[in-house]
Amino acid sequence: ERGFCPDGQGSLDLNLFQDPTDGQAYLIRDCSHKLLAISRLTPDYLGTAGIIATLPQCLERTVKHGRPALKNRCEGMAMFRHSGYFYLFTSLATGWCAVPRGHDTPCLVV
């Protein structure tokens, strides 16, 4: 059996993306509720070759259903490439509550 901590970061909600233009694979994940990270995967997909991009997580504390919670934390990342742009989709970590629609447009993802 094999296990690892990608780039030395506690990682949750992992997803993979393979760039259709060059075949390079990437690991997208939540790093301990502190940031979203994108790392290049090794050719055998068994390791990472460093974090290449990060997006901060919102750590505003709130109360949800009578319990302390983190507000607007992202989860369920998915990425694709279209017309030279990378698109990263996430949902807000709201448990079983509905997620309001919205979007953000960063200047640079990868």
N, C-alpha and C positions, 0 to 999 in steps of 0.2 A: 504494500500500500504506500501511497505517496500523498503528502499534504504539504502545504506551504502557505506562508503569509506574503502575498504579493507585494514586492517592494518594501517589505518590513511594515506594512500598514494593515491594521485590522480591517477586513473587507466584508461587506454585506451586499446583498442584492446584486449579484454578479451577472454580467451579460457579455456576450462576445459580438464583435463586429469584424467582418472581413472585407477589406476595401476591394471592390470589384476591378479597380484599375491596375493594381499591382499585386493583389493576393495577400498583402500584409494583414495580419490579424491583430486585434486590439482587445483588451479587457477593460470593461467599463464597470465601475462600482462605486458604492458609498463607502468611504473610509471613516469608520467609527463615528458616523453622524457629524463629521467635521467638514468634509468636502467630498465632491464627486471627482473621481480620478479616472483618467484614461491612460493606460499603459500599453506599450508595444509588446506583443507576445513573441516568444522565441519561435523559431520555425517548427518545432515539435509540439507547440501549444502547451508545454509542461512548465513553463516559467515565464517571467516577465523581464523585459530589458529596460526598465525605468519608466517613470511617470513622464508623459509628454504634455499633458494638459490637465488643469484642475479648474473646477468651478466651486465657489464657496457654498456651504450649506447655511441656511438661516438658523441660528441657534436661539432665537427669541423664545423664552420660556413662557408657557401658558398653562391653563388648566382645561382638560378635555374630559368630559364624563366624570367630573369630580376628582380626576387624577392629574398630577403634573405631566406635562408633555412638551415636546419641542414643536414649535409652530412652523409650518411651511417647509418641513424637511422633505426632500425629494426621494422618490424610490421608483423602482421599475424602469430603469433606463433602457432605451433602445436607440440605436443610431443607424442612419443610412446616408448614402451619398447620392446627390442628384445634381447634374449640371455644374459640377465642380465645387459644390457646397456640401458641407457635412451638416446633417440635421440630427439633433439629440432631443428625443422625447422623454419626458418623465411625468410622473404624477405626484401630486402632493401626498405626503404620508398622513392620511386622515383616517386610517383604519377602515371601518365599514361605512363611514359617512361619505356623502356625495362630495365630489371634487368640483369646484367652480371652474368654468372654462376660462382660458387666458393663454397668453404666450409672452415670451421675452425674446429679443433678438440680440445676441451677443455680436461683438465685432469679429471675434475669432474663437473658434472652438478647438480645432486641431491645426 
